[in-house]
Amino acid sequence: MNLALVDLNLLVVFDAIMRERNVTRAGKRLGLTQSAVSNALNRLRHLVKDDLFVRGPEGMMPTTRALELGPVLRQAMNIVETAFDPVVFDPSTATQTFNLSMADYVASLILPRLMSHLEEVAPNVDIRVRHNDYVSGFDCLDANEVDFVVGAVGGGDPEYPERFRSLPLFTETYVCVMRNDHPLAGHDITLDEFVAASHLLVTITGEATGIADRMLEKRGLKRRIPMTCNHFLVAPLIIENSDLIITLARRMAKRFTNINNLHVMPVPMELDSVEIVLLWHGREHDHPAYVWMRELLVDICKDI
């Protein structure tokens, strides 16, 4: 039978008569008149090619075919009703896996806090993290490969396709980092010294152009970048064993100086701050599980 030709309201009428064994009471149950229920029953009889119900001393008695259909249709209706019930997400019992995309710098700030919280309130929720730049994260969201992308957007308001939603997590500024005994470490570096120095740049693409280069270009200046790397957590190992300096996010630099032999100073020119943004696809905007996770991510970033 082609389901597209079936008025599913007829199944509701069938179920009501099956329960009440009376057309009038079935109508009251559904808020329909007796004639409307009778008309629906006649249409259903024509569709199934069976009387379905016949009059008896105790009301409308189901035929053998109706008795066969009854449990099956009731189960189907229960499934449909459940599907349309509001989804309830209980983190204490949830077993959901969330897939996140973020660079290692952001991951080092967020994941320890996230895991600590999950162990307390959502012990069976799993997190899977992949390394992507912000733009390729769009493709991953479209393909449903990740649930959230955490990325950096510079120069003001985030820009992203309308099918995505976003929330700001925190704002980042930049500092200059070098080893403690670097020749330039004894004083605040000047712009001329900054341009003349050799630089390390963290870039996922391998392209030797960063935010500092764009600002220098406006001044007609260019720095030398003898090395790029694709992971922030590799940078301090390179810096403390070379004469390279790096322009780095302030929070990351603070973490490095707590562990490595590094010196932090101001960047000798004004650089735009960067917004770290949480991004997700609009199709998951209202799902309780995703609402819970994004509220959690926003909350743990409040005091980063």
C-alpha positions as CSV (number, residue, x, y, z in Angstrom):
1,M,0.0,0.0,0.0
2,N,1.2,3.5,-0.9
3,L,1.4,5.3,2.4
4,A,1.1,8.7,0.6
5,L,-2.5,7.7,-0.3
6,V,-3.5,7.1,3.3
7,D,-5.0,9.8,5.5
8,L,-3.2,9.1,8.8
9,N,-6.1,10.6,10.7
10,L,-8.0,7.5,9.8
11,L,-5.6,5.4,11.9
12,V,-6.4,7.7,14.9
13,V,-10.1,7.1,14.4
14,F,-9.5,3.3,14.1
15,D,-7.5,3.3,17.4
16,A,-10.2,5.3,19.2
17,I,-13.0,2.9,18.1
18,M,-10.8,0.0,19.0
19,R,-10.5,1.4,22.5
20,E,-14.0,2.6,23.0
21,R,-16.0,-0.1,21.0
22,N,-18.5,2.8,20.4
23,V,-18.6,5.4,17.6
24,T,-20.1,8.1,19.8
25,R,-17.6,7.7,22.6
26,A,-14.8,7.5,20.1
27,G,-16.0,10.8,18.7
28,K,-15.9,12.4,22.2
29,R,-12.4,11.0,22.7
30,L,-11.2,12.7,19.5
31,G,-13.4,15.8,19.7
32,L,-15.3,14.8,16.6
33,T,-19.0,14.3,15.8
34,Q,-20.5,10.9,15.5
35,S,-21.0,11.4,11.8
36,A,-17.4,12.5,11.3
37,V,-16.2,9.3,13.0
38,S,-18.7,7.1,10.9
39,N,-17.5,8.8,7.7
40,A,-13.8,8.1,8.6
41,L,-14.6,4.5,9.5
42,N,-16.3,4.0,6.1
43,R,-13.3,5.5,4.3
44,L,-11.0,3.2,6.3
45,R,-13.2,0.1,5.5
46,H,-12.9,1.0,1.8
47,L,-9.1,1.3,2.1
48,V,-8.6,-2.0,4.0
49,K,-11.4,-3.8,2.2
50,D,-12.8,-5.1,5.5
51,D,-15.7,-4.1,7.7
52,L,-13.3,-3.8,10.6
53,F,-16.1,-3.3,13.2
54,V,-19.6,-4.8,13.3
55,R,-22.4,-4.1,15.7
56,G,-22.8,-6.5,18.6
57,P,-24.5,-6.7,22.0
58,E,-21.5,-4.9,23.6
59,G,-21.0,-2.3,21.0
60,M,-18.8,-2.2,17.9
61,M,-17.0,-5.5,17.8
62,P,-13.6,-5.7,15.9
63,T,-13.3,-8.2,13.0
64,T,-10.4,-10.6,12.7
65,R,-8.7,-8.2,10.4
66,A,-9.2,-5.3,12.9
67,L,-7.7,-7.5,15.7
68,E,-4.7,-8.1,13.5
69,L,-4.3,-4.4,12.7
70,G,-4.9,-3.1,16.3
71,P,-1.6,-3.9,18.0
72,V,0.5,-3.1,15.0
73,L,-1.1,0.3,14.5
74,R,-1.0,1.1,18.2
75,Q,2.7,0.4,18.2
76,A,3.2,2.6,15.2
77,M,1.3,5.4,16.7
78,N,3.3,5.1,20.0
79,I,6.5,5.4,18.0
80,V,5.2,8.5,16.1
81,E,3.9,10.1,19.3
82,T,7.3,9.5,21.1
83,A,9.1,10.9,18.1
84,F,7.2,14.2,18.5
85,D,7.5,14.4,22.2
86,P,10.0,17.0,23.5
87,V,13.5,15.6,23.7
88,V,14.8,15.6,27.2
89,F,18.6,15.6,27.8
90,D,19.8,14.5,31.2
91,P,23.6,14.8,31.3
92,S,23.9,12.5,34.3
93,T,22.6,9.6,32.3
94,A,23.4,10.6,28.7
95,T,25.8,8.5,26.6
96,Q,26.1,11.0,23.7
97,T,29.4,11.7,21.9
98,F,30.1,15.3,20.9
99,N,32.6,16.0,18.1
100,L,34.5,19.2,18.3
101,S,37.0,20.9,16.0
102,M,39.6,23.3,17.4
103,A,43.3,24.1,17.2
104,D,45.6,22.8,19.8
105,Y,46.0,26.3,21.4
106,V,42.3,26.5,22.1
107,A,42.1,22.9,23.0
108,S,44.8,23.4,25.7
109,L,42.6,26.1,27.3
110,I,39.2,24.4,27.0
111,L,39.6,20.7,27.2
112,P,41.0,20.3,30.7
113,R,38.1,22.4,32.1
114,L,35.6,20.5,30.0
115,M,36.8,17.1,31.1
116,S,36.8,18.1,34.7
117,H,33.2,19.2,34.4
118,L,32.1,16.2,32.5
119,E,33.5,13.8,35.1
120,E,31.3,15.5,37.7
121,V,28.0,16.0,35.8
122,A,28.1,13.8,32.7
123,P,30.3,10.8,33.3
124,N,29.2,8.9,30.2
125,V,29.4,11.8,27.7
126,D,32.3,11.4,25.3
127,I,34.3,14.1,23.5
128,R,36.1,13.6,20.2
129,V,38.3,16.5,19.0
130,R,39.8,17.0,15.6
131,H,42.2,19.7,14.4
132,N,40.8,22.0,11.8
133,D,41.1,25.6,10.8
134,Y,38.0,27.8,11.1
135,V,37.1,27.8,7.4
136,S,37.4,24.1,6.8
137,G,35.3,23.6,9.9
138,F,32.4,24.9,7.8
139,D,32.6,21.9,5.6
140,C,32.8,19.6,8.6
141,L,29.7,21.1,10.1
142,D,27.8,20.8,6.8
143,A,28.9,17.1,6.5
144,N,27.8,16.5,10.1
145,E,31.4,15.4,10.8
146,V,31.6,17.7,13.8
147,D,29.0,19.3,16.1
148,F,31.0,22.4,17.1
149,V,33.9,24.4,15.7
150,V,35.9,26.7,18.0
151,G,37.9,29.1,16.0
152,A,39.5,32.6,15.9
153,V,38.0,35.4,13.9
154,G,39.9,38.6,13.7
155,G,39.0,42.2,13.0
156,G,35.7,42.7,14.6
157,D,32.4,40.7,14.2
158,P,32.6,37.1,13.1
159,E,31.7,36.4,9.5
160,Y,30.2,33.0,8.6
161,P,27.5,31.7,6.3
162,E,23.9,32.3,7.5
163,R,23.2,28.6,8.0
164,F,25.6,28.6,11.0
165,R,25.1,30.1,14.5
166,S,27.7,31.4,16.8
167,L,28.5,32.6,20.3
168,P,31.7,34.5,21.5
169,L,33.8,32.6,24.0
170,F,36.6,35.0,24.8
171,T,38.7,37.7,23.2
172,E,42.4,37.3,22.7
173,T,45.3,39.8,22.3
174,Y,48.9,39.3,21.3
175,V,52.3,39.5,22.9
176,C,55.9,38.9,21.7
177,V,57.7,35.8,23.1
178,M,61.4,34.8,23.0
179,R,63.8,32.9,25.1
180,N,65.0,34.4,28.4
181,D,68.5,35.0,27.2
182,H,67.6,36.3,23.8
183,P,69.6,39.4,22.8
184,L,66.4,41.4,22.6
185,A,65.0,40.2,26.0
186,G,66.6,43.0,28.1
187,H,64.2,45.7,26.9
188,D,60.9,46.3,25.2
189,I,61.4,45.5,21.6
190,T,61.2,48.4,19.0
191,L,59.4,48.1,15.7
192,D,62.7,48.2,13.9
193,E,64.1,45.4,16.0
194,F,60.9,43.4,15.5
195,V,61.2,43.7,11.7
196,A,64.9,42.8,11.8
197,A,64.4,39.7,14.0
198,S,63.8,36.2,12.7
199,H,60.3,35.0,13.4
200,L,58.5,31.7,14.0
201,L,54.9,31.6,12.8
202,V,52.2,29.0,13.7
203,T,50.1,28.4,10.7
204,I,47.9,25.4,9.8
205,T,48.2,26.0,6.1
206,G,51.9,26.5,6.0
207,E,51.5,29.9,4.5
208,A,54.0,32.3,6.0
209,T,51.6,35.2,6.5
210,G,50.0,36.1,9.8
211,I,48.2,39.0,11.5
212,A,51.5,40.8,12.1
213,D,52.5,40.6,8.5
214,R,49.3,42.2,7.4
215,M,49.8,45.1,9.8
216,L,53.5,45.4,8.7
217,E,52.4,45.5,5.0
218,K,50.3,48.5,5.7
219,R,53.5,50.3,6.9
220,G,55.5,49.1,3.9
221,L,57.5,46.7,6.1
222,K,58.2,43.0,5.9
223,R,59.7,40.6,8.4
224,R,61.6,37.3,7.9
225,I,60.0,34.0,8.8
226,P,62.6,31.3,8.5
227,M,60.2,28.7,10.0
228,T,56.5,27.9,10.3
229,C,54.9,25.1,12.3
230,N,51.4,23.8,12.4
231,H,51.0,23.3,16.2
232,F,51.1,25.9,18.9
233,L,52.4,23.5,21.5
234,V,55.5,22.9,19.4
235,A,56.3,26.6,19.3
236,P,57.9,27.0,22.8
237,L,60.3,24.2,22.2
238,I,61.5,25.9,19.0
239,I,61.7,29.4,20.6
240,E,63.7,28.4,23.7
241,N,66.3,26.7,21.5
242,S,66.8,29.4,18.9
243,D,67.0,33.1,18.2
244,L,63.5,33.1,16.7
245,I,60.8,35.2,18.3
246,I,57.0,34.7,18.0
247,T,53.9,36.8,18.1
248,L,51.6,34.7,20.2
249,A,48.2,34.9,21.9
250,R,48.5,36.3,25.4
251,R,46.9,33.3,27.2
252,M,49.1,30.8,25.3
253,A,52.2,32.8,26.1
254,K,51.3,32.8,29.8
255,R,51.1,29.0,29.7
256,F,54.4,28.8,28.0
257,T,56.2,31.0,30.4
258,N,55.0,28.9,33.3
259,I,56.7,25.9,31.8
260,N,59.4,27.0,29.4
261,N,62.5,29.3,29.6
262,L,60.7,32.2,27.8
263,H,60.4,35.9,28.0
264,V,57.2,37.9,27.2
265,M,57.0,41.5,26.1
266,P,54.5,43.8,24.3
267,V,54.3,43.7,20.5
268,P,55.8,47.0,19.2
269,M,52.7,47.8,17.1
270,E,48.9,47.7,17.5
271,L,47.4,44.4,16.5
272,D,43.6,43.7,16.2
273,S,42.3,41.5,18.9
274,V,40.9,38.2,18.0
275,E,37.5,36.7,19.0
276,I,37.4,33.1,19.8
277,V,34.0,31.9,18.6
278,L,31.9,28.8,19.1
279,L,30.2,27.8,15.9
280,W,27.5,25.2,15.1
281,H,25.0,24.3,12.4
282,G,21.5,25.8,12.5
283,R,20.0,22.3,12.2
284,E,21.1,21.5,15.8
285,H,20.3,24.9,17.3
286,D,17.3,23.8,19.4
287,H,18.2,20.2,20.2
288,P,18.5,20.0,24.0
289,A,21.8,18.0,23.9
290,Y,23.5,20.6,21.8
291,V,22.0,23.5,23.8
292,W,23.5,21.9,26.9
293,M,26.9,21.5,25.4
294,R,27.2,25.0,24.0
295,E,26.0,26.5,27.3
296,L,28.6,24.4,29.1
297,L,31.4,25.6,26.7
298,V,30.4,29.2,27.1
299,D,30.3,28.8,30.9
300,I,33.8,27.3,31.2
301,C,35.3,30.0,29.0
302,K,34.0,32.8,31.2
303,D,37.1,32.9,33.4
304,I,39.8,31.5,31.0
